[in-house]
Amino acid sequence: MNKTAVVIGAGVGGIATAIFLAKNGYNVSVYEKNSSPGGRCGQIVRDGHRFDLGATMLIMPVIYREVFEALGIPLFEDDQIIPLEDLYKIYFDNNEILTFSSDKEKMKTQHEKIESGSYIKSQKYVHDGYEIFQTGMNELIARNFEHLFQFANFKNIGMLIKLKTYISNYRYAKKFFRDPHLRMAYTFQNIYVGQSPFDSPALFSMVPAAELTEGSFFPRGGMYSIVEKLMDAASTLGVRFYFNKPVNKIQTNGNNAESIILEDMSEIKAGIIVANADLPYVYRNLLPDKRKSARLDRMKYSCSAICYHWGLDKVYPQLGQHNVFLSDDFRKGLDTIFKDKSVNDQPSFYVHAPARTDPSAAPKDHDTLSFVVGAGHVDKNKKQDWDDLKRKTRIALIERLKKLGMEDVEAHIKFEICHTPEDWENELNISRGSVFGSLAHNLMQMGYFRPHNQHGKYKNLYFVGGSTHPGNGIPNILISAKLTSERILNKSLSKK
Ligand SMILES: Cc1cc2nc3c(=O)[nH]c(=O)nc-3n(C[C@H](O)[C@H](O)[C@H](O)COP(=O)(O)OP(=O)(O)OC[C@H]3O[C@@H](n4cnc5c(N)ncnc54)[C@H](O)[C@@H]3O)c2cc1C
C-alpha cells in the first residue's frame, strides 16, 4: 500500500501531481468523473471549431518553465508555444482601444494619447508590480507553510507592507493614473482570480506587471495542449486514467484515509489519496466530518462566469486573439457580480479568438469565439434565474459587438455552447460554481490561512488545485502540484 496513490480528478493539478508521484516510484491511478481530462482547462471540439473550455492565456511563463522542467517535460523547446506581441486589446465604451503590447513605442504612443505623462507612470506601476510578484512568489506563493508563525511574524509585517496588502488595487492604481480608463486597464486582471479590484489588495497589481514583463503566450492547439503534454508524460510513466468514474466517498479509518468508493460502489485502496476535485466539495461530499465542511461554507468564495462558445461562418478581423471589453459601468458591474451575485446589464467581458494565431482552431473562413462574462456565484439565498441572465447577457454582448462594426454577428452564429455558474457546479463539482477559486483570494484566505494541502486528521489525504494553497490559475495550479508532491515525498522537486 505504501507506494500506491489514487488521485481524484484529472485537472491540471491532478495530472501534474500524478506525474511527480509516478516519477518517484508510486503506482498511480487517476479517477475522473467526466469523459476527458483537463477540468477547467478542458476542450470542446465541434464541427471543426476548437474551444478552450476555461483557461485561454499562458501567462507567467517562468513558472511553467520551472515546473515543467521539474516534471521532466519539454515545453517551450518545440516552438509550439507562440509569444504574442499584443497581449490583449482593451475596448472602452467611447470606442477608444488600448492594446497592451510588448512593443514599448506602441505602448508609449497609446498611453500618451489617453493621458499625458501616463507612460512613465505605467512603467513604474509595472516595475513595482513585478517586484511584488517576485517577493510574493518567494514569501507567499511558492512555499509550503508548516506553522502559523512562518506566516504571522514580525518579519512578515514588512513583507505584507511590501506586498501592498494595506490598500485596494483600484485605490493603488489611482495613485498612478488620473484617467479612469487607465485605472480600469491596470486593475481588471483581478477578475482572473475571481476578485473585484475595489476589494482586493494591491498585491494583485502583480498580474498585469507579470504579463507586461514576462509576456503572454499561446500554445498551438490551445491551452488544452498543455493538458495533452501532461497526459502523454503521465501515460509514459505508467499512470492509469479511469474516465466517467465519479468518486462518491473517501473511506476513512481512525486517522487514515483508506480508500475511495466509486459511484458503482467499487472500492480502491491506496497508501496515498490526493483530491484534485474542489476542496470544499470534497469536505462536504466525500468526507465524514461535517464541522470542517461547515467552516469552509462560511468562507468567502470567488465570483463565477457565464461563458459562451460560438462557431461562426464569418471572420471578424477587428477582433485580436485576446479582447477585453471594459464598460464605463466598471464599478457597478463589479458590485453587481460581487454584491448582488448577478450580471450587470452592460457587463465588461472577455473574448477569445484563438484562430488569430492558430488557424486550426476554426474551419477556413469561419471563426471560433469564446466569451467570458464575470457573474455572481450560485447563492441559494438569492433569487437567481440563470436562464434569464444567460439570455439577457447574450443580448448585451451582441449589442456591444455591433458598436465594433459587427452588426450582423448574430446571423452568423452557427451554434452556441453556454456554461452558467450552475453548469460549472454540476459538471465539475466546483462549490457555488466559483470557478476562479473556488475559495476567494483575500488575505485571510491565502498563504497559511488557505486550506492546507494535507488533511489535518487523515495524514495520508492530500489536496491539489485552485481551492488549496496557493490558489487559482494554471501557474498557481502547477505550483500547487509541486508543493503537494513535495509534502508527500518529503523532498524538494526543484531542478535548481
Ligand atoms: C472561464 C475561465 C477562464 C480561465 N482563464 C484562465 C487563463 O486564461 N489562464 C490561466 O492560467 N487560468 C485560467 N483559468 C483558471 C484555470 O482554468 C484553473 O485554475 C485550472 O484549470 C484549475 O485546475 P485544477 O487542477 O484546480 O482543477 P479542475 O480543473 O477543476 O479539475 C478538477 C477535476 O476533478 C474532477 N472531479 C470533480 N469531482 C470529482 C469526483 N467526485 N470524482 C472524480 N473526479 C472529480 C473534475 O471533473 C475536474 O476534471 C480560467 C478558468 C475559467 C473557468
The ligand as an SDF file (V2000), in Angstrom:
LIG
                    3D

 53 58  0  0  0  0  0  0  0  0999 V2000
  -13.5750   30.8050  -17.7360 C   0  0  0  0  0  0  0  0  0  0  0  0
  -12.2060   30.5400  -17.1710 C   0  0  0  0  0  0  0  0  0  0  0  0
  -11.1030   31.1850  -17.7140 C   0  0  0  0  0  0  0  0  0  0  0  0
   -9.8370   30.9390  -17.2090 C   0  0  0  0  0  0  0  0  0  0  0  0
   -8.7570   31.5330  -17.7980 N   0  0  0  0  0  0  0  0  0  0  0  0
   -7.5080   31.2150  -17.3820 C   0  0  0  0  0  0  0  0  0  0  0  0
   -6.3860   31.6670  -18.1110 C   0  0  0  0  0  0  0  0  0  0  0  0
   -6.5200   32.3330  -19.1410 O   0  0  0  0  0  0  0  0  0  0  0  0
   -5.1410   31.3240  -17.6510 N   0  0  0  0  0  0  0  0  0  0  0  0
   -4.9610   30.5550  -16.5430 C   0  0  0  0  0  0  0  0  0  0  0  0
   -3.8160   30.2880  -16.1630 O   0  0  0  0  0  0  0  0  0  0  0  0
   -6.0300   30.0850  -15.8420 N   0  0  0  0  0  0  0  0  0  0  0  0
   -7.2890   30.3770  -16.2560 C   0  0  0  0  0  0  0  0  0  0  0  0
   -8.3790   29.8530  -15.6150 N   0  0  0  0  0  0  0  0  0  0  0  0
   -8.1700   29.0520  -14.3950 C   0  0  0  0  0  0  0  0  0  0  0  0
   -7.7380   27.6140  -14.6870 C   0  0  0  0  0  0  0  0  0  0  0  0
   -8.5070   27.0710  -15.7150 O   0  0  0  0  0  0  0  0  0  0  0  0
   -7.9260   26.7940  -13.4240 C   0  0  0  0  0  0  0  0  0  0  0  0
   -7.2280   27.4310  -12.3640 O   0  0  0  0  0  0  0  0  0  0  0  0
   -7.3600   25.3710  -13.5240 C   0  0  0  0  0  0  0  0  0  0  0  0
   -7.7210   24.7440  -14.7290 O   0  0  0  0  0  0  0  0  0  0  0  0
   -7.8880   24.5730  -12.3340 C   0  0  0  0  0  0  0  0  0  0  0  0
   -7.2300   23.3340  -12.2730 O   0  0  0  0  0  0  0  0  0  0  0  0
   -7.4340   22.3540  -11.0390 P   0  0  0  0  0  0  0  0  0  0  0  0
   -6.4100   21.2870  -11.1790 O   0  0  0  0  0  0  0  0  0  0  0  0
   -7.5010   23.0920   -9.7710 O   0  0  0  0  0  0  0  0  0  0  0  0
   -8.8860   21.7320  -11.1210 O   0  0  0  0  0  0  0  0  0  0  0  0
  -10.0600   21.4630  -12.1460 P   0  0  0  0  0  0  0  0  0  0  0  0
   -9.7320   21.9300  -13.4870 O   0  0  0  0  0  0  0  0  0  0  0  0
  -11.2930   21.9510  -11.5110 O   0  0  0  0  0  0  0  0  0  0  0  0
  -10.0930   19.8640  -12.1780 O   0  0  0  0  0  0  0  0  0  0  0  0
  -10.6620   19.0800  -11.1670 C   0  0  0  0  0  0  0  0  0  0  0  0
  -11.1570   17.7980  -11.8040 C   0  0  0  0  0  0  0  0  0  0  0  0
  -11.7860   16.9940  -10.7690 O   0  0  0  0  0  0  0  0  0  0  0  0
  -12.9010   16.3450  -11.3490 C   0  0  0  0  0  0  0  0  0  0  0  0
  -13.8130   15.9020  -10.2910 N   0  0  0  0  0  0  0  0  0  0  0  0
  -14.6060   16.6860   -9.5060 C   0  0  0  0  0  0  0  0  0  0  0  0
  -15.3010   15.9170   -8.6340 N   0  0  0  0  0  0  0  0  0  0  0  0
  -14.9390   14.6270   -8.8750 C   0  0  0  0  0  0  0  0  0  0  0  0
  -15.3160   13.3760   -8.3190 C   0  0  0  0  0  0  0  0  0  0  0  0
  -16.2050   13.2720   -7.3160 N   0  0  0  0  0  0  0  0  0  0  0  0
  -14.7600   12.2410   -8.8170 N   0  0  0  0  0  0  0  0  0  0  0  0
  -13.8470   12.2960   -9.8340 C   0  0  0  0  0  0  0  0  0  0  0  0
  -13.4680   13.4600  -10.4080 N   0  0  0  0  0  0  0  0  0  0  0  0
  -13.9880   14.6150   -9.9270 C   0  0  0  0  0  0  0  0  0  0  0  0
  -13.4940   17.4050  -12.2520 C   0  0  0  0  0  0  0  0  0  0  0  0
  -14.3580   16.8440  -13.2240 O   0  0  0  0  0  0  0  0  0  0  0  0
  -12.2250   18.0280  -12.8640 C   0  0  0  0  0  0  0  0  0  0  0  0
  -11.8410   17.3860  -14.0550 O   0  0  0  0  0  0  0  0  0  0  0  0
   -9.6690   30.0590  -16.1100 C   0  0  0  0  0  0  0  0  0  0  0  0
  -10.7720   29.4090  -15.5760 C   0  0  0  0  0  0  0  0  0  0  0  0
  -12.0300   29.6260  -16.1050 C   0  0  0  0  0  0  0  0  0  0  0  0
  -13.1920   28.8790  -15.5430 C   0  0  0  0  0  0  0  0  0  0  0  0
  1  2  1  0
  2  3  1  0
  2 52  2  0
  3  4  2  0
  4  5  1  0
  4 50  1  0
  5  6  2  0
  6  7  1  0
  6 13  1  0
  7  8  2  0
  7  9  1  0
  9 10  1  0
 10 11  2  0
 10 12  1  0
 12 13  2  0
 13 14  1  0
 14 15  1  0
 14 50  1  0
 15 16  1  0
 16 17  1  0
 16 18  1  0
 18 19  1  0
 18 20  1  0
 20 21  1  0
 20 22  1  0
 22 23  1  0
 23 24  1  0
 24 25  2  0
 24 26  1  0
 24 27  1  0
 27 28  1  0
 28 29  2  0
 28 30  1  0
 28 31  1  0
 31 32  1  0
 32 33  1  0
 33 34  1  0
 33 48  1  0
 34 35  1  0
 35 36  1  0
 35 46  1  0
 36 37  1  0
 36 45  1  0
 37 38  2  0
 38 39  1  0
 39 40  1  0
 39 45  2  0
 40 41  1  0
 40 42  2  0
 42 43  1  0
 43 44  2  0
 44 45  1  0
 46 47  1  0
 46 48  1  0
 48 49  1  0
 50 51  2  0
 51 52  1  0
 52 53  1  0
M  END
$$$$
